[in-house]
Amino acid sequence: MNIQDFTGATLQHHHNESYDPSPDYAAELSSVLDKKACDAAYNTIVEWEGYAPSPLVSLSGLANKIGVGEILYKHEGERFGLGSFKALGGAYSVLKLLIQEVSKTTGQQISADDVISGKYTDIIRGITVITATDGNHGRSVAWGAQKFGCNCFIYMHAGVSSGRAKAVEAYGATVVWVDGNYDQSVHDAAQAAAQNQWFVVSDTSYEGYTELPKNVMAGYTVMTTEIIQQLPDGTPPTHVFVQGGVGGLAGAVCAHLWLQLGSERPRFVIVEPDRADCLFQSGLRGEMTDVSIQEETIMAGLSCGEVSSLAWPILLRGTNDFMTIEDDLIAPTMKLLAKGVDGDQRLVAGESAVAGLSGVIAATMNSDLATKLGLDGSSTILIIGTEGATDPAIYEDIVGMSPADVVA
Ligand SMILES: Cc1ncc(COP(=O)(O)O)c(C=O)c1O
C-alpha cells in the first residue's frame, strides 16, 4: 500500500461560516454538556474495574510521509475490552439511568457505588433498557446492563454483521432484528420502549428525547480529558479530524476541547462517508438535515442519516470544516495502520475508526484542499481512532491479516 494511492480521491469539503471563534464555550451549549458533566463522567468511569487510559500514539512516520508535523492517534481499540470508545458512553448512561430510577423508587438519592455494590439488585432486576445500534453502542449498553444488573434489548438492522450481533449477545442482551436501516431501528426501538415501559438508552437524540444521550456524550469526554493529560509537552494540536455518524462523538469532542482549550482549541474537522453525510448536508444548509441512506457504507458505525439534535448546536458553532470521503479509502488506511509507516507502531483499527485519518491523508494529496484546511509541516493533527477490530472476520477480510497477527 502506497500513500500515492490516496491521490485523486473524491472528497467533498465545506467550510462552515457559522463557526463561532469565541474562546469561551457558548453558554447556551452548557445545557447539553458542561465541565461539571464531563468531570462527573471521568470521576465515575475511572473507578470502574478494568479502567485504563487509552494510549495517544504518535504516528510520526506517517506524518512525515504526508508532509504534516505530527499525527496523534487516540487508540480506542482496547477500551474496557469492548473494542471501541463507545464503551464509555452507553454503559455510563445505563448507570446514570439506574441511579435515577432507584432513587425514585426508594425516595433516597443513591450513588454509583450503591448500584455497583449490588445493594439494589432487586429493584434493578425489574428495569429494562433498549437501544438501536449499528454495533458498538449496543455492545456498550449490553455490557453496562450486565455489569449493573438490568435487562437489555438491542435492535439491529440487517446491515449489522452477525459478528457484531454475537458480541452483543455475549453480554446477555437479546438482539431483535429490524427491517430497514439504522434510522428505522432507532424508531422501532423507541416504539417498543413506549409500549413496554422500557428505557431507551440511545446515543442519538430526537424531539422529546434528550436526557440520556447527554450522559452518553459526557461519557465520551473521558477521552478528551485523557488527551489533555497525554499531549506531548502539553501542546494542543492544531487540528482534530473526527468521524461522524449521528454526531454525538464529534459533539462531545468539540465541546470538551472548547471547554478545556478555549482560544487554543484545534481546527475542528468532521469526516463522514459520502453515503451517509447528514452532518455535511446539515453544514451546507446551516440547519439539521436528514439524508436517506441508499447504500450501506463499509464504515458501519457511521451509517446514520439522522443528526443527533443535541450534538447539532455544538457542531454548528464549533465545526470549522465538514468533509466526506468515499468507501474505497478505508481499506488502504486500515492497511497502512496495520503495517505501520516507517517504524510507526502497528495498530488494529476498524472500518469506522479510520475515516478521520483517511480524510487527512487524502486532503494532503490535494494541494487545494490542504491549503484550505491549513495542513502543512507545522500541523499537529489529533485523530480519534474510535474502534479496533470490532468484527475480527471483517477486519481480516479487509486487511489480509488477523488482528492478532498485526500486533504480534
Ligand atoms: C467506531 C465508531 N466511530 C465513530 C462513530 C460515530 O459516532 P456518532 O454516531 O456519535 O457520530 C461510531 C458510532 O457508532 C462508531 O461506532
PDBQT file of the ligand as one rigid body, heavy atoms in Angstrom, charges set to zero:
ROOT
HETATM    1  C1  LIG A 501     -16.330   3.147  15.772  1.00  0.00    +0.000 C 
HETATM    2  C2  LIG A 501     -17.220   4.322  15.669  1.00  0.00    +0.000 A 
HETATM    3  N1  LIG A 501     -16.697   5.515  15.340  1.00  0.00    +0.000 NA
HETATM    4  C3  LIG A 501     -17.447   6.610  15.251  1.00  0.00    +0.000 A 
HETATM    5  C4  LIG A 501     -18.816   6.565  15.474  1.00  0.00    +0.000 A 
HETATM    6  C5  LIG A 501     -19.607   7.809  15.302  1.00  0.00    +0.000 C 
HETATM    7  O1  LIG A 501     -20.240   8.255  16.473  1.00  0.00    +0.000 OA
HETATM    8  P1  LIG A 501     -21.541   9.153  16.372  1.00  0.00    +0.000 P 
HETATM    9  O2  LIG A 501     -22.644   8.299  15.824  1.00  0.00    +0.000 OA
HETATM   10  O3  LIG A 501     -21.791   9.597  17.772  1.00  0.00    +0.000 OA
HETATM   11  O4  LIG A 501     -21.240  10.273  15.449  1.00  0.00    +0.000 OA
HETATM   12  C6  LIG A 501     -19.403   5.339  15.795  1.00  0.00    +0.000 A 
HETATM   13  C7  LIG A 501     -20.844   5.236  16.034  1.00  0.00    +0.000 C 
HETATM   14  O5  LIG A 501     -21.408   4.179  16.218  1.00  0.00    +0.000 OA
HETATM   15  C8  LIG A 501     -18.590   4.193  15.906  1.00  0.00    +0.000 A 
HETATM   16  O6  LIG A 501     -19.102   3.004  16.227  1.00  0.00    +0.000 OA
ENDROOT
TORSDOF 0
